[in-house]
């Protein structure tokens, strides 16, 4: 009896999947969200498919890629100031002007009214930015 000992090699039709680090995904999403950015150009420059970048953007908007993509290289969050109608006589008991701080980070929205003390504000920001 003749026996043939040849290894069985199965070929995956789709090839090997690349696993991109989370920081890479966040960086490409951040680049694609810049004003005037072309997703196709960014994807081509980084060797990924544009559909993949759009998928990562959806994950980012759902908060599933984490927070650091919003942060700039210097560690600061982007801030947008919008005009609001001045409230008549908006002061507290000490005579200090009150205000409102609204933080939007992915699906998280924090609204702080009045003048919070520094310790409370630091705790809130620490929890939101994790």
C-alpha positions as CSV (number, residue, x, y, z in Angstrom):
1,X,0.0,0.0,0.0
2,X,1.4,3.3,-1.0
3,X,0.9,6.3,1.4
4,X,1.2,9.9,0.5
5,X,2.2,12.2,3.5
6,X,1.6,15.6,2.1
7,X,0.5,18.4,4.4
8,X,-3.0,19.7,3.8
9,X,-2.8,23.4,3.3
10,X,-6.1,25.3,3.4
11,X,-6.1,28.8,2.0
12,X,-8.4,31.4,3.4
13,X,-10.2,33.0,0.5
14,X,-10.3,36.4,2.2
15,X,-6.7,36.5,3.4
16,X,-5.3,37.6,6.7
17,X,-7.2,40.4,8.6
18,X,-5.2,43.3,9.8
19,X,-5.7,44.3,13.4
20,X,-5.2,48.1,13.7
21,X,-4.5,49.6,17.1
22,X,-7.2,51.7,18.7
23,X,-4.9,54.8,18.7
24,X,-4.5,54.3,14.9
25,X,-8.2,54.2,14.4
26,X,-8.7,57.3,16.6
27,X,-6.1,59.2,14.7
28,X,-7.6,58.5,11.3
29,X,-11.1,59.4,12.6
30,X,-9.7,62.7,14.0
31,X,-8.0,63.4,10.7
32,X,-11.2,62.6,8.8
33,X,-13.3,65.0,11.0
34,X,-11.1,68.0,10.2
35,X,-12.8,70.6,8.1
36,X,-12.3,69.9,4.4
37,X,-10.7,66.5,4.9
38,X,-11.2,63.8,2.3
39,X,-11.9,60.4,3.8
40,X,-10.8,58.7,0.6
41,X,-7.4,60.5,0.6
42,X,-6.8,59.9,4.3
43,X,-7.6,56.2,3.8
44,X,-5.3,55.9,0.8
45,X,-2.4,57.6,2.5
46,X,-2.6,55.2,5.5
47,X,-3.2,52.0,3.5
48,X,-6.8,51.3,4.5
49,X,-10.1,51.2,2.7
50,X,-12.3,54.3,2.9
51,X,-15.3,52.2,4.0
52,X,-13.2,51.1,7.0
53,X,-12.6,54.7,8.0
54,X,-16.4,55.4,7.7
55,X,-17.0,52.4,9.9
56,X,-14.6,53.7,12.5
57,X,-16.3,57.1,12.4
58,X,-19.6,55.4,13.2
59,X,-18.0,53.6,16.1
60,X,-16.5,56.8,17.3
61,X,-19.9,58.6,17.2
62,X,-21.4,55.8,19.2
63,X,-18.6,56.2,21.8
64,X,-17.1,52.8,21.1
65,X,-13.6,54.1,20.2
66,X,-13.1,55.9,23.4
67,X,-12.6,59.6,24.3
68,X,-9.0,60.4,23.3
69,X,-9.8,61.0,19.7
70,X,-11.5,64.3,20.7
71,X,-8.4,65.5,22.5
72,X,-5.7,67.5,20.7
73,X,-2.0,66.7,20.9
74,X,-1.6,69.2,23.8
75,X,-4.2,67.3,25.9
76,X,-6.9,70.0,25.6
77,X,-10.4,69.5,24.4
78,X,-11.7,71.6,21.5
79,X,-14.1,74.3,22.7
80,X,-16.8,76.0,20.7
81,X,-18.3,79.2,22.0
82,X,-21.8,79.9,20.9
83,X,-23.7,83.1,21.5
84,X,-26.5,82.8,23.9
85,X,-29.3,85.2,24.9
86,X,-28.3,87.0,28.1
87,X,-30.6,86.1,31.0
88,X,-32.0,89.1,32.9
89,X,-30.4,89.5,36.4
90,X,-28.6,86.2,36.3
91,X,-26.8,86.4,39.7
92,X,-26.6,84.2,42.7
93,X,-26.8,85.2,46.4
94,X,-23.2,86.4,46.5
95,X,-23.7,88.7,43.6
96,X,-21.5,86.6,41.3
97,X,-22.7,86.1,37.8
98,X,-24.0,82.5,37.1
99,X,-23.3,80.6,34.0
100,X,-23.8,77.3,32.2
101,X,-21.1,74.9,31.1
102,X,-22.2,72.2,28.6
103,X,-19.7,69.4,27.8
104,X,-20.6,67.1,24.9
105,X,-18.3,64.1,24.4
106,X,-19.7,61.4,22.1
107,X,-23.0,60.4,23.6
108,X,-22.2,62.0,27.0
109,X,-23.6,65.4,27.8
110,X,-22.9,67.2,31.0
111,X,-24.6,70.5,31.9
112,X,-23.3,72.5,34.9
113,X,-25.1,75.6,35.9
114,X,-24.0,78.3,38.3
115,X,-20.4,78.4,39.6
116,X,-19.2,75.0,40.6
117,X,-16.2,74.8,43.0
118,X,-12.9,73.6,41.5
119,X,-12.9,70.2,43.3
120,X,-16.3,69.3,42.0
121,X,-15.6,70.3,38.5
122,X,-12.3,68.4,38.5
123,X,-14.1,65.2,39.6
124,X,-16.7,65.6,36.9
125,X,-14.1,66.1,34.2
126,X,-12.0,63.2,35.5
127,X,-15.0,60.8,35.2
128,X,-16.2,62.1,31.8
129,X,-12.7,62.0,30.2
130,X,-11.9,58.4,31.2
